[in-house]
Amino acid sequence: MRTDVQRFTVAHLLRRPAACEAGGFVMGFDPSTTSPYVNYATPFPGAEPTDRDVAGLVAAFRERGLRPRLEFAPDAAPAVEPALRRAGFGTEAVHEYLVCTPATLLAPGAGPGAADPVDVAAPATDADYTALDAALAEAFGGRWAPSPEGAARLRRTEEGGGAVRLVRAEDGGCAGGALCSAPAEGTAELAGVGTLPAYRGRGIAAAVTAALAGTMFGRGAASVWLEYSGEGSRRVYERVGFRPGGTRLYVSLDG
């Protein structure tokens, strides 16, 4: 059983502006947004919460007007899922995650439609962060709206020890990009890999993923992990050196 990803999740949520701990859980609250993808909880590895602990967790979310929600690797805390199920938590998703190390990282090849090598860059201006936020929102089908707060979070990721990378479009805008959190517990999470529909098939996702992983390894991370959304994206990540690592569970409480 590997616990580094779960230990990372704990450390990552403790970075939130209004993080708190209770009953074997850390709750990563960010008052700048009500997004459930930002405001969620996770258990400490090995946690064995009581029904009262879970009730306290739910109350902490409710008093903030937020939906109780958790993301975690169940193998790292086997007693947690049964306690959440007793309280009525339902499954949102079960995702496998992949892990890359310096020994497995590979240079990406160009996509079948690529005429030139993909130029991956760090955002240099406020306009770059705004363009990347908008591009990722579109790439993920409008699940969230681009906003000044979203662009600011990307900047904080870069300035806080993580990394943000983009690929410029021919018109000077942004064709796609991704971000990687600051390392914790020896690992870092790579997330938000997105490419605008018009630019897919050009090797952008692979190039950005490899660039971010290499950046984190250069800063001393022993591994980088990510989740994938389908077999197509999994193949992209495997081509640059990501390998199966484990499973993460997403649960929430409605009503």
C-alpha positions as CSV (number, residue, x, y, z in Angstrom):
1,M,0.0,0.0,0.0
2,R,1.4,3.4,-0.9
3,T,0.3,6.4,1.2
4,D,2.3,9.2,-0.4
5,V,-0.6,10.4,-2.5
6,Q,-2.9,10.5,0.5
7,R,-0.3,12.2,2.6
8,F,0.1,14.7,-0.2
9,T,-3.6,15.4,-0.3
10,V,-3.6,16.2,3.4
11,A,-0.6,18.5,3.1
12,H,-2.1,20.2,0.0
13,L,-5.5,20.9,1.7
14,L,-3.7,22.3,4.7
15,R,-2.4,25.1,2.4
16,R,-5.9,26.3,1.8
17,P,-6.6,29.8,3.3
18,A,-9.2,28.5,5.8
19,A,-8.1,24.9,6.3
20,C,-9.1,23.2,9.6
21,E,-8.7,19.7,11.2
22,A,-11.3,17.7,13.1
23,G,-12.1,14.0,13.7
24,G,-9.3,12.6,11.6
25,F,-10.0,14.8,8.6
26,V,-8.6,18.0,7.1
27,M,-11.0,20.3,5.5
28,G,-9.5,22.6,2.8
29,F,-11.8,25.6,2.7
30,D,-11.1,28.6,0.4
31,P,-13.5,31.6,1.1
32,S,-12.8,33.0,-2.4
33,T,-15.0,30.3,-4.0
34,T,-17.8,27.9,-3.3
35,S,-16.5,25.4,-5.9
36,P,-16.8,21.9,-4.6
37,Y,-13.6,21.1,-6.5
38,V,-11.7,23.5,-4.3
39,N,-13.6,23.1,-1.0
40,Y,-13.4,19.5,0.0
41,A,-12.0,17.3,2.8
42,T,-9.7,14.3,3.1
43,P,-8.8,11.9,5.9
44,F,-5.4,11.5,7.5
45,P,-3.8,8.2,6.5
46,G,-5.0,5.5,8.9
47,A,-7.9,7.6,10.2
48,E,-10.7,5.7,12.0
49,P,-13.5,8.3,12.3
50,T,-16.5,7.7,14.5
51,D,-20.1,8.5,13.4
52,R,-19.8,11.6,15.6
53,D,-16.6,12.7,13.8
54,V,-18.4,12.4,10.4
55,A,-21.3,14.4,11.8
56,G,-18.9,17.1,12.8
57,L,-17.4,17.1,9.3
58,V,-20.8,17.5,7.7
59,A,-21.7,20.3,10.1
60,A,-18.5,22.2,9.2
61,F,-19.5,22.2,5.5
62,R,-23.1,23.0,6.1
63,E,-22.3,26.0,8.3
64,R,-20.3,27.5,5.4
65,G,-23.1,26.8,2.9
66,L,-21.0,24.1,1.1
67,R,-21.8,20.6,0.0
68,P,-19.9,18.0,2.1
69,R,-17.4,16.4,-0.2
70,L,-14.2,14.3,0.1
71,E,-11.5,13.1,-2.1
72,F,-9.1,10.3,-0.9
73,A,-7.3,7.1,-1.6
74,P,-9.4,4.5,0.3
75,D,-6.5,2.0,0.7
76,A,-4.7,4.6,2.9
77,A,-7.6,4.8,5.4
78,P,-9.8,1.7,5.1
79,A,-12.1,2.7,8.0
80,V,-13.2,5.9,6.4
81,E,-15.4,4.8,3.6
82,P,-17.7,2.7,5.8
83,A,-18.1,5.6,8.2
84,L,-19.0,7.9,5.3
85,R,-21.5,5.4,3.8
86,R,-23.3,5.1,7.1
87,A,-23.8,8.9,7.0
88,G,-25.3,8.7,3.5
89,F,-22.4,9.8,1.4
90,G,-22.7,8.7,-2.2
91,T,-20.1,8.0,-4.9
92,E,-19.3,10.8,-7.4
93,A,-16.5,9.0,-9.1
94,V,-13.7,6.4,-8.7
95,H,-10.5,7.4,-10.5
96,E,-7.3,5.6,-11.1
97,Y,-4.2,7.6,-10.7
98,L,-0.9,7.3,-12.5
99,V,2.6,8.1,-11.2
100,C,5.7,9.3,-12.9
101,T,9.3,9.3,-11.5
102,P,12.5,10.7,-12.8
103,A,13.4,7.2,-13.9
104,T,10.3,6.7,-16.0
105,L,9.9,10.2,-17.5
106,L,10.1,10.2,-21.3
107,A,10.3,13.0,-23.9
108,P,7.0,13.4,-25.7
109,G,6.6,12.8,-29.4
110,A,4.6,15.2,-31.6
111,G,1.0,14.4,-32.3
112,P,-0.1,13.2,-35.7
113,G,-1.2,16.7,-36.7
114,A,1.8,18.6,-35.4
115,A,3.9,20.4,-37.9
116,D,6.3,22.0,-35.4
117,P,7.6,21.1,-31.9
118,V,5.2,22.2,-29.1
119,D,6.5,25.3,-27.4
120,V,5.6,25.1,-23.7
121,A,6.0,28.3,-21.6
122,A,5.4,29.6,-18.2
123,P,2.8,32.5,-18.0
124,A,4.6,35.8,-18.0
125,T,1.8,38.3,-17.6
126,D,-1.7,38.7,-16.1
127,A,-3.0,38.3,-19.6
128,D,-1.4,34.9,-19.9
129,Y,-3.0,33.7,-16.7
130,T,-6.4,35.1,-17.8
131,A,-6.0,33.4,-21.2
132,L,-5.0,30.1,-19.6
133,D,-7.9,30.2,-17.2
134,A,-10.3,30.8,-20.1
135,A,-8.8,28.1,-22.2
136,L,-9.0,25.5,-19.5
137,A,-12.6,26.4,-18.8
138,E,-13.5,25.8,-22.4
139,A,-11.3,22.7,-22.7
140,F,-13.3,21.1,-19.8
141,G,-16.6,21.8,-21.4
142,G,-17.6,24.8,-19.3
143,R,-17.7,23.0,-16.0
144,W,-16.7,26.3,-14.5
145,A,-16.6,29.8,-15.8
146,P,-13.4,31.7,-16.3
147,S,-12.9,34.4,-13.7
148,P,-10.4,36.8,-12.2
149,E,-10.3,34.5,-9.2
150,G,-9.5,31.5,-11.3
151,A,-6.6,33.4,-13.0
152,A,-5.4,34.5,-9.5
153,R,-5.4,30.9,-8.3
154,L,-3.2,29.9,-11.2
155,R,-0.8,32.7,-10.4
156,R,-0.7,31.6,-6.7
157,T,0.1,28.1,-7.8
158,E,3.1,29.3,-9.7
159,E,4.2,31.8,-7.0
160,G,3.7,29.2,-4.2
161,G,6.2,26.7,-5.4
162,G,4.0,24.9,-8.0
163,A,4.2,25.3,-11.7
164,V,1.8,26.5,-14.5
165,R,2.5,26.0,-18.1
166,L,0.7,27.0,-21.4
167,V,1.1,26.6,-25.1
168,R,0.4,29.7,-27.2
169,A,-2.0,29.6,-30.1
170,E,-1.2,31.1,-33.5
171,D,-3.2,34.2,-32.7
172,G,-1.2,34.9,-29.5
173,G,-3.9,33.4,-27.2
174,C,-3.7,30.1,-25.3
175,A,-4.2,26.7,-27.0
176,G,-4.0,24.7,-23.8
177,G,-2.0,24.1,-20.6
178,A,-2.0,22.6,-17.1
179,L,-0.7,23.1,-13.6
180,C,1.2,21.2,-11.0
181,S,0.9,21.8,-7.3
182,A,3.9,22.6,-5.1
183,P,5.5,19.3,-3.9
184,A,4.6,17.9,-0.5
185,E,5.5,14.5,1.1
186,G,7.9,13.9,-1.8
187,T,5.3,14.1,-4.6
188,A,3.2,16.6,-6.5
189,E,-0.2,16.5,-8.2
190,L,-0.4,17.5,-11.9
191,A,-3.9,18.6,-12.8
192,G,-6.1,20.5,-15.2
193,V,-4.5,19.3,-18.4
194,G,-6.6,20.8,-21.1
195,T,-6.4,21.7,-24.8
196,L,-8.9,23.7,-26.8
197,P,-10.8,21.5,-29.3
198,A,-9.3,23.2,-32.4
199,Y,-5.8,22.3,-31.2
200,R,-6.2,18.7,-30.1
201,G,-4.1,16.0,-31.7
202,R,-1.0,18.2,-31.9
203,G,0.8,16.8,-28.9
204,I,0.0,19.7,-26.5
205,A,-1.2,17.6,-23.6
206,A,1.9,15.3,-23.7
207,A,4.3,18.2,-24.0
208,V,2.7,20.2,-21.1
209,T,2.6,17.1,-18.9
210,A,6.2,16.2,-19.5
211,A,7.4,19.8,-19.0
212,L,5.6,20.1,-15.7
213,A,6.8,16.7,-14.4
214,G,10.4,17.6,-15.4
215,T,10.0,20.9,-13.6
216,M,8.9,19.3,-10.4
217,F,11.7,16.7,-10.6
218,G,14.2,19.6,-11.0
219,R,12.9,21.0,-7.7
220,G,13.4,17.7,-5.9
221,A,10.1,15.9,-6.1
222,A,10.5,12.1,-6.1
223,S,7.3,11.6,-8.1
224,V,4.4,13.4,-9.8
225,W,0.9,11.9,-10.0
226,L,-2.3,12.6,-11.9
227,E,-5.7,11.2,-12.7
228,Y,-7.0,10.5,-16.1
229,S,-10.4,10.9,-17.6
230,G,-10.5,8.2,-20.2
231,E,-8.3,5.7,-22.1
232,G,-7.3,8.3,-24.7
233,S,-5.8,10.5,-22.0
234,R,-4.3,7.6,-20.2
235,R,-2.4,6.6,-23.3
236,V,-1.1,10.2,-23.6
237,Y,0.2,10.1,-20.1
238,E,1.7,6.7,-20.4
239,R,3.7,7.8,-23.5
240,V,5.5,10.3,-21.3
241,G,6.3,7.9,-18.5
242,F,3.2,7.7,-16.1
243,R,2.4,4.3,-14.7
244,P,-0.5,2.9,-12.6
245,G,-0.4,3.9,-9.0
246,G,-3.7,3.3,-7.2
247,T,-7.3,4.5,-6.9
248,R,-9.0,7.6,-5.5
249,L,-12.6,7.9,-4.4
250,Y,-14.8,11.0,-4.7
251,V,-17.8,11.1,-2.4
252,S,-20.4,13.8,-1.4
253,L,-23.6,14.2,0.6
254,D,-26.6,15.7,-1.0
255,G,-29.5,17.4,0.7
